[in-house]
Amino acid sequence: MLLVRKWRSFAASPAELRLLVAFAFVLLALTRLAILILPFRIYAPLLGHHENLSQGDDSRVGPPVSAGDEARMLAVKHAVRRAARSTPWESVCLPQGLVAATLLRARGIGFTAYLGVARDGGGAMEAHCWVVSGTTIVTGAGALDRYTRVARFTHTPRTR
């Protein structure tokens, strides 16, 4: 019954959003495959231009987003989240970040992607990726303060 309800909700969505969710789903599959078989250096450029970290950076604020791009950025956020919940494989933060970065770049919207590490309760290392555009965390929202940032990638679109 839940699947039927989800399908009806999806079918009732605007066509543009359905297409974006379907595209995000396909990109999640491709990024999952890339992560499994390729070294990080090959697909890292999808996250943007690697930049040095500085202590004063706020990892919850990315490049400013114009009022006209705000709705398109939020559509990307929604589509990636919705597609990630629908995959039969695990679509965690890194594939979601790569897909969001790809979709935002294609729409000419600036963003910053962060990679961070933290120790879990048992002392094991865990990694996290999050993408920020304007003041919106597009993917990877959560307890970001517990992660030590180890890399920052930024995409600033060319002015139109």
C-alpha positions as CSV (number, residue, x, y, z in Angstrom):
1,M,0.0,0.0,0.0
2,L,2.9,2.4,0.8
3,L,4.4,1.8,-2.7
4,V,1.0,2.6,-4.3
5,R,0.7,5.8,-2.3
6,K,4.3,6.8,-3.2
7,W,3.6,6.1,-6.9
8,R,0.4,8.2,-6.8
9,S,2.3,11.0,-5.2
10,F,5.0,10.8,-7.7
11,A,2.6,10.6,-10.6
12,A,0.7,13.7,-9.3
13,S,3.9,15.8,-9.3
14,P,4.6,18.3,-12.0
15,A,6.2,16.7,-15.1
16,E,9.4,18.8,-14.7
17,L,9.9,17.5,-11.2
18,R,9.2,13.9,-12.3
19,L,11.8,14.2,-15.0
20,L,14.3,15.7,-12.5
21,V,13.7,12.8,-10.0
22,A,14.1,10.2,-12.8
23,F,17.3,11.9,-14.0
24,A,18.6,12.0,-10.4
25,F,17.8,8.3,-10.0
26,V,19.9,7.4,-13.1
27,L,22.7,9.7,-11.9
28,L,22.7,8.0,-8.5
29,A,23.1,4.6,-10.2
30,L,26.0,6.0,-12.3
31,T,27.7,7.6,-9.3
32,R,27.3,4.5,-7.2
33,L,29.1,2.5,-9.9
34,A,31.8,5.2,-10.3
35,I,32.4,5.2,-6.5
36,L,32.7,1.4,-6.5
37,I,35.2,1.1,-9.5
38,L,37.0,4.4,-9.9
39,P,39.5,6.2,-7.7
40,F,38.2,9.4,-6.0
41,R,40.5,11.6,-8.0
42,I,38.7,10.6,-11.2
43,Y,35.2,11.8,-10.1
44,A,36.2,14.4,-7.5
45,P,36.0,17.2,-10.1
46,L,32.2,16.7,-10.3
47,L,32.2,18.2,-6.8
48,G,33.7,21.4,-8.1
49,H,37.1,23.1,-7.9
50,H,39.2,21.9,-5.0
51,E,40.1,24.8,-2.7
52,N,42.1,25.1,0.5
53,L,40.2,25.1,3.7
54,S,40.3,28.1,6.0
55,Q,39.2,28.1,9.6
56,G,36.8,31.0,9.2
57,D,34.7,29.3,6.6
58,D,31.1,28.5,7.5
59,S,30.3,25.1,6.1
60,R,26.6,25.9,6.2
61,V,26.8,28.8,3.7
62,G,27.7,28.4,0.0
63,P,27.9,30.8,-2.9
64,P,24.9,33.2,-3.0
65,V,21.9,32.1,-4.9
66,S,19.8,34.6,-6.8
67,A,16.1,34.7,-6.1
68,G,15.5,33.3,-9.6
69,D,17.7,30.3,-8.9
70,E,16.3,29.6,-5.5
71,A,13.4,27.6,-6.7
72,R,15.6,25.6,-9.1
73,M,18.1,24.8,-6.4
74,L,15.3,23.6,-4.1
75,A,13.9,21.4,-6.9
76,V,17.3,19.8,-7.1
77,K,17.4,19.3,-3.4
78,H,13.9,17.7,-3.4
79,A,14.7,15.5,-6.5
80,V,17.9,14.1,-5.1
81,R,16.3,13.3,-1.8
82,R,13.3,11.7,-3.4
83,A,15.4,9.6,-5.8
84,A,17.8,8.5,-3.0
85,R,14.9,7.2,-1.0
86,S,13.7,5.2,-3.9
87,T,16.9,3.4,-5.0
88,P,17.1,-0.3,-4.2
89,W,20.8,0.2,-3.3
90,E,22.2,2.4,-0.6
91,S,22.4,6.0,-1.8
92,V,24.3,7.8,1.0
93,C,25.9,11.2,1.2
94,L,28.7,11.0,-1.4
95,P,26.5,9.8,-4.3
96,Q,23.9,12.3,-3.3
97,G,26.5,15.1,-3.2
98,L,27.9,14.1,-6.6
99,V,24.4,14.1,-8.1
100,A,23.4,17.4,-6.5
101,A,26.6,19.0,-7.7
102,T,26.0,17.7,-11.3
103,L,22.5,19.0,-11.4
104,L,23.3,22.4,-9.8
105,R,26.2,22.9,-12.2
106,A,24.0,22.0,-15.2
107,R,21.5,24.7,-14.0
108,G,24.3,27.3,-13.5
109,I,23.8,27.5,-9.8
110,G,26.9,27.9,-7.5
111,F,27.6,25.5,-4.6
112,T,30.2,24.3,-2.2
113,A,30.8,20.7,-1.4
114,Y,32.5,19.6,1.8
115,L,34.0,16.3,2.9
116,G,34.4,15.7,6.6
117,V,35.4,13.0,9.0
118,A,34.4,12.1,12.6
119,R,34.7,9.2,15.0
120,D,31.6,7.3,15.8
121,G,30.7,6.0,19.3
122,G,32.9,3.0,18.9
123,G,35.9,5.1,17.8
124,A,35.7,4.1,14.1
125,M,36.3,6.7,11.5
126,E,33.3,7.8,9.4
127,A,33.2,10.2,6.5
128,H,30.5,12.6,5.3
129,C,29.8,14.8,2.3
130,W,27.4,17.7,2.2
131,V,26.6,20.3,-0.5
132,V,25.6,23.9,0.3
133,S,24.1,26.5,-2.0
134,G,23.4,29.9,-0.6
135,T,22.2,29.2,2.9
136,T,20.6,25.9,2.0
137,I,22.1,22.5,2.7
138,V,21.2,20.7,-0.5
139,T,22.4,17.3,0.6
140,G,24.0,15.8,3.7
141,A,22.2,17.9,6.3
142,G,22.5,16.7,9.8
143,A,24.9,17.0,12.7
144,L,27.6,18.7,10.6
145,D,29.3,20.2,13.7
146,R,30.7,16.8,14.6
147,Y,32.7,16.5,11.4
148,T,36.1,17.9,10.9
149,R,36.2,19.3,7.4
150,V,39.0,17.8,5.3
151,A,38.2,19.1,1.8
152,R,36.2,21.9,0.1
153,F,35.1,22.0,-3.5
154,T,33.4,25.0,-5.0
155,H,31.6,25.8,-8.2
156,T,31.0,29.4,-9.1
157,P,29.0,29.7,-12.3
158,R,30.0,32.1,-15.0
159,T,28.0,35.3,-14.9
160,R,25.2,35.4,-17.4
